[in-house]
Amino acid sequence: MGEGNTSIKLDASSIAVKASGACLARMTEADVTWCDGQKILALLDGDSLSDAVIHQALMDSRIHGAGKKPSVETIFHAWLLQLPGIECVGHCHPVTVNQILCSPRAEEFGAGRILPDEIVCCGASSVFVPYADPGLPLAREIRDRTKEFIDRKGFVPRLILLQNHGIIALGRTTDAVLACLLMAAKAAEIFIGAAALGGPAFLSVGQVERIAGRADEAYRQKQLNI
């Protein structure tokens, strides 16, 4: 299946992203396309664009015109990779998380934290993005919601939840992105089980801030390369 996509920053202006339709589990070097991130970012500030225009812009963004067509989600990857401290981005559609994101409790799941390790791997809270059409509309919604989150919270998020769609993990390393994705799926499974018993019981704001600010947790993050 061609679900999900991933990317990495190559330098100040270039990114590598999964090609459209490629399978994450069976990716080869040929399934990764190098793109000019600045050309892609220009799409975010333009007028409403047709699918054909966006397709051509993605093809034109390929460095030296080589490689397969970049994923249609390359637009949000390019924007997220220019955030401070972000070198890698991973996007996927875990069943456990989507059971919540396709329910009335989706936003609640992103706002709270139920486990200390969820804070360590996924951050103190997540960005919640209402459903938007994949491609340019979704990229613009992610940009706007993430900018609002940073202005309000004062830090770059590690996890973005997409209503009726999936999740995005951001990090300095591939280990950080993978840890976030796996922990989000684990937290979702626990959330669903706790909901069946009348919960979940979220950690308080003070408890979350305590875990997020502990020196020993920062040390553990460093040892885990996240």
N, C-alpha and C positions, 0 to 999 in steps of 0.2 A: 504494500500500500504506500501511496505517496503522501501520507499524512505528515504534517509538521515540517519544520525547517530550522536551520541553524546557521550562524554566521560568526565571523571573527574579524577583528580589525587588523589590517595588514600594516597600514601606516596612517598618517594624518588624513589622507584623502581616499584611500583604497580599502575595500573590504572583500572578503571571500564569503560566498553564500551558497547554500544548497540550490541546485538547479531545479526548475519546475518539474514535478512529477517523479523525482528521484526518491527512492526509499531510504529513510534514515538508517535502517538496520543493515542495508546492503550497499551503502555509499562507497564509491571508489573515487579516485582523483578526478575522473572524467565527470563526476556528478557535482563538482564544486566549480563555481564560476567566479572569476575575479572581476570586480566592478569598480567604477569610479563613483564613490559615494556622494561626491558633490553634485554630479549630474542627477543622481536619484533624489537628493534632498530638494532640488529645484522643483520637483513635481508637487511638493507639499504646499508651496505658496502660489501655485498657478490657479487658473480658473477651473471649473468642472471640466474634466477631460474624458474623452470617450475611451472605451476599452482598447480600441485600435491604436490610439495615440499613446496610451500607457504601455501597451505591448512594445511599440516601436522604441519608446524611451528606455525601457528595460534592456532591449536588444542593443541599443546605442550606448548604453552605460558599460557594456563589456569592455574590459581593457584589451586593446589591440583587436577588438571585434571577434575575439576567440571565446569558445566555450558554448555550452548550452544556454537556453533561455533562463535567466535568473527567476527564482520564485516570485510570484506576484506580491508576496509579503516582504520582498527586499526593501520596500519603501520604509516600513517601520523599523526593519533591522538597521538601515542606514542612519535613521534618526537616533535610535537608542544607542548605537555605537559611538555617537559623538558626545554622550553624557560623560561627566567626569568619573574616571575610574572604571569605566565599562570597556572591556576588551572582547567579551564573548556574549552571545545571545542564543538561547535555545527556546523553541516553541513546539509544543506538542498538545495532544488531546487525550489525557488520561481518562479512562472510564470513570474512576472513582471521583475525580474532581468534577468532571462534566455532569455527573449525577446531581451535584450541588449547583453548578453553574446553570443548569437547565431547570432549576427549581426556584420557588419564591424566596429561598434563604441564601441566595448566591452572594448578595452584598454583605450580609451578616457574616458569612464565612471569611470574607476578605478583611473585614474590619477588626475581628478579634483574633486572639491567639489562645490555644489550649494546651500547648506543650512548651517547655523551655527550649528544646532542640528545634522546634519550629521557628522560634525567634532567632536562634543562632544561624540557621540555614536559609530562612526565608525573610528575615527582617522583622521589625516590630509591627508592621502592618503592610497591606498590599494595595496597589492601585486596582480599582474596579472600573471596568470599561463596559458600558451598556452595548448591546449588540449593534454592530455596524457591518455593512457589506465588506467582505474581504477585499483587500487591495488598497486603493487610495483613500476611500472613506474611513476604513478601519485605521489606517496609518495616521490620519488627521485626528481621529478620536483618541488614539493612544497618545499622540503628542500633546493634545490639549489636556487630557486627564492626568498625564504624568507631570506636566509642567505645574498644574494646579497642586498636585500632591507634593512636589518638591518645594513650592512656595509655602505650603501650609505646614509641612513636617520638617523641612530644613535638611533633608537627606534624599539621596537617590534611592529609589525602591529596588528591591531584589526580585520581587514577584509581581506580575501583572495578571489579573484575572479577566478573561474575556467572556462576557455573558453569552450563553448558548454556543460557545466556540471552543475555548481551551485556555492554556496558560502560557506565559512567557517568563523565562528566568533570565536575569541579567547578572553579570559578574566579571571579576577581574581575570578569572581563570576558567578553564573548562571544568575543573573540579568543582568550582563554586556553582556553576550553572547546573551541573548534574546533581549536586547535593540538594540544591533548591527544588529541582523538579521531583526528585524522589521523595523529599520531605513533604512537599505539597500533596503528593498522592497519598502518603501515609497519614497526614493530618486530615485529609478528606475522608479517608476510610474510618478514622476514629470519630470524626464529626458525625458521620452518618450513623455509626453505632451508638454514640452518645445521644443523638437526637431521638433514637428509638426508645431511650430510657428517660426521656423528658428533658434532656440537655441540649447542647453541651454546657458545661460550666466553664466560662471563659476566665482566663487570668485577669486580674485587675490591671488598670493602667500602671499603677505603681510597681506591681510585680513584673510587668513586661519591661518597663524602663530599667528596673534593677538588673534583669538578665541581660538586656541590650547593652548596659554600661559596665558590666563586670569585667575586671581585668583578666580573670582566669578564662572567661569565655572568649575574649579577644585573643588570648594566647592559644586556645584550642583551635580557633578559626585559622590562625597562622600556621599551626602544625598540620591542619587538614588542607591547607592551601585554598581556603575559601574566604 
